[in-house]
Amino acid sequence: SYSVSDEEALAEMGISDFGEMTRLSEMVKPTICVLTVIGCCHLENLKDRDGVLSAKTEMFKYASENAEFILNGDDDKLYTVENVNGKKPIFFGFASDNNYYAENIENNGEGGISCNLCFDISSFSLLNAVSSISICIIFLDFR
């Protein structure tokens, strides 16, 4: 069995302006950074999606030294991130050129959604979000 110590936490860091993610990540010092989408929220401060990308990726500056960076490779803005602090990000999504991707997706109504999660040359069935499973696999691999 695995137990979580008081050294670990999951923190969602929401922002609406430049500099907010810098302050949050300086406090949290994330070990796994996940960005799911660069949308059109908070454009009154961030101007456009490039501004949203810039503001959200502020978290990279204060990430832990050996942090992992998990990005939605299906997002046209996130897919442009080639290097983060000297590392290649890990991409997830539905396209087969992502490191982790879903295929054979089926809506099972109240039973949830099933699909195959594929990585490298392996795949397995799952019932949940591709990003969540990617995080768990990567996190457990580093334990």
N, C-alpha and C positions, 0 to 999 in steps of 0.2 A: 504494500500500500504506500501511497505517497501523501505526505502532509505538507501543508503550506505553513511556512514560518512567518513571523512578523516582519521579515525582511523583504517580502514579496507583496506586490499589490498590482491591481489593474486600475489604471487611471485614464479616464476619458478627458481630454483637454480640448474644450471648445473655445473658439476665438471669434472675434468680430472685427479686429483691427490689427494693424502691424504692431509688433513688439509684445503682444500678449502671449504668444506661443514661446517666445524667448524666455519670458519671466516664468511661465509654467514649467518648461523643460529644465530651467536652471534649478528649480526646486525639486523636481521629480528625478532628474538624471536617468531617463528611460534606458532600459536594457534591450527592449524590443519596441521599435517604432512602427506603427501600422498606419498607413494612410489609405482610406477606402475610396474616396472620390474627391475630385476638385469640381465643386458645383458652383452655383450662382448665388449663394447666400452672402449676405453682408457686403454687397457690392457698393453700398453707400460709402464705405470706408476703404475697401480693397480694390475698388474701381472695375476690375475685370477678372477673368479666371486666372490670368497670369499673376495678378496680385494675390489671389487666393492661394495659388501654388507657392508663391514666395513666402506668404505669411505662415502657411502650414509647415513648410519645410524649415522654418526657423528652429523647430525641435531638434534638428540634426546637430546643431552647434553644441548643445549641452548633453547629448546622448553619452552614455557610458562608453568607455574606451573600446570594448568588444561588442558593442550593440549590434543587433541585427535590424535591418530595414526591410519591411514587408510592404509592398506597394501593389495597388490594383493595376495590373498590366493592361487591362482593357480600357482604362481611363487614358484618353489621348494626352493629357498633361503629365500625369504620373509616369507614363511610359517613356517620357523623354529624360527622366532622371537616370543617368548612366553610372554615376559614381557618388557615393555618400561617404565622406570621411575615409576615403581610400578603399572602400568596399563596393562591390556590385550589389545593388538591391536584389531581393528575392521578390519575384512577381507572381501574383495569383490572379485568377480570373477564369474566363470561359474559353479564351483563345488557346490553341495548343502550343503556341510559342512561349507561354508563361511557364515558370518553374513548377507551379502547382495549378492545375486547371481541372474543371469539371466537364464531364461529357455524359451522354445518355441520361439527361435530366428528365425526371418524371414527377409530375404533381400527383401525390397520393391523397389529396383531399385532407381530411383530418389526420391522416397518418404522416403528414409532412411531405417533404420533397426528398426523393432519392436520386442519387447520381453516382458516377464513378469519379473518385478523386485520383488524378493521374500526376505522377512525378517521376522524373528520370524515365526508366523503362517499366515501372511498376504502376499498378492501379488497384484500388479497392473501393468497395461500395461504402457509402456513408449517408447519414441522415442529418444534415445541418449545413451551415454556411461554409463555403470553401475557405474564407479568410480565417475563421475560427479554428478550423482543423489545421490549417497551415501553421498558425501560431502555436498550437499545442504540440505538433510534431517537432517544430524547430525548438521550442522551449524544452521539451523532454530530451531531445538529442543533446542538449548542452548541460544536462544534469549530471 
